[in-house]
Amino acid sequence: MIPLMNLRPSLEAAAPEWRARLERMFDRMHFILGEQVAAFEREFALATGARYAAGLGSGTGAIELCLRAARVTSGNQQVITSPLTAPFTGLAILAAGAAPRFADIDPETLLLDPDDAGNRMSRRTAAILPVHLYGQPCDLRRFAALGKILIQDACQAHGARHRAKPLTAYSPYVAYSFYPTKNLGCLGDGGAVATNSRRVAARIKLLRDGGRGSNHVSLVAGVNSRLDEMQACYLSAFLPHLDAWNAQRARIAAWYDAALAGCSAVRPVRRGAESVNHLYVVRVPHRERLRRRLAELGIGSGVHYPVPLHLHPAFAGCGAKRGDLVQAERAAREILSLPIWPYLGQTEVQRVAESIVGFYRR
Ligand SMILES: Cc1ncc(COP(=O)(O)O)c(C=O)c1O
């Protein structure tokens, strides 16, 4: 059996660290916004090359609070984003009170296309929200050049840099998710915003905790989106492994590239050396039949994502219909995510690739 993802080896590799941290947490009996969260925020900021980080309840909360901190909170304000992402990207825009507007993706990288984003801008455009999908950073200079507030969905891009600079060099709003399967995950829900702006960091820390000042008085309409102490224990234990785990993901992706190179039916999604390879994604014909065959052989696979956001009932009010975003619609029919996790071996990668090559030979 080769599952799409396997968290167990990563958990075991860091067990002594998280056990020690949990013990300390239980000694202190402090479970919300205590020393573990504060320590992790410092460590995560350092690791991502940011000045500050704020630990939050989820990646969705991180995107929502970036928008709230940027005061993009009205239905008249549009946020241009990708239709090929987790629905949570779009839902966070709705949660902030703003309106998602979808632009098409680049057919090679499947990332939000800066030209199409530029073409769909209007007087209502308040922000651009590119998604560093599958671990590949978007072309941030081109998005920054559009001259709007730039909010980065880095929920799949822990450890990624762009043109050798930290993501926070391009905008003060970088949102991360620590959902368990991410390159850096906790064992429940969690998220963070990384920023170089002291003002943004302070605003997000205010908003995450009900907008409260002292004395239980809410100064602004905040939310409840706090990273908890227990998740911070796991995150601080996993963080020192992140670079090595990302390096191993890069090796696995290169093994797949080589093993699938001779199979013309399979087209790997283009990525650069900066990708942190959160997912390894190929485009294939007859995807559902291939998935069924892989499942028979005990090989897990996934589709990230099967339905572009403009076709979800939840986004029916966003003004795009079937046929409006052709690249995203086509990609959603063809993409397939193959097993990848830091301790996946070369023999297993070879077996997955051979099973795919064998399917198309039949
Ligand atoms: C690209 C992207 N954006 C946003 C999210 C939302 O993160 P979370 O599940 O932590 O709310 C995820 C993860 O699910 C994601 O992959």
The ligand as a MOL file (V3000), in Angstrom:
LIG
                    3D

  0  0  0     0  0            999 V3000
M  V30 BEGIN CTAB
M  V30 COUNTS 16 16 0 0 0
M  V30 BEGIN ATOM
M  V30 1 C -4.1150 26.7850 -0.9860 0
M  V30 2 C -4.8440 26.7140 0.3270 0
M  V30 3 N -5.4560 27.8250 0.8010 0
M  V30 4 C -6.1030 27.8100 1.9810 0
M  V30 5 C -6.1800 26.6670 2.7520 0
M  V30 6 C -6.9280 26.6940 4.0310 0
M  V30 7 O -6.1470 26.3240 5.1230 0
M  V30 8 P -6.8380 25.7000 6.4410 0
M  V30 9 O -7.3500 24.3460 6.0550 0
M  V30 10 O -5.7440 25.6560 7.4460 0
M  V30 11 O -7.9260 26.6250 6.8300 0
M  V30 12 C -5.5450 25.4930 2.2860 0
M  V30 13 C -5.5800 24.2490 3.0620 0
M  V30 14 O -6.5450 23.5880 3.1810 0
M  V30 15 C -4.8820 25.5220 1.0410 0
M  V30 16 O -4.2740 24.4270 0.5710 0
M  V30 END ATOM
M  V30 BEGIN BOND
M  V30 1 1 1 2
M  V30 2 1 2 3
M  V30 3 2 2 15
M  V30 4 2 3 4
M  V30 5 1 4 5
M  V30 6 1 5 6
M  V30 7 2 5 12
M  V30 8 1 6 7
M  V30 9 1 7 8
M  V30 10 2 8 9
M  V30 11 1 8 10
M  V30 12 1 8 11
M  V30 13 1 12 13
M  V30 14 1 12 15
M  V30 15 2 13 14
M  V30 16 1 15 16
M  V30 END BOND
M  V30 END CTAB
M  END
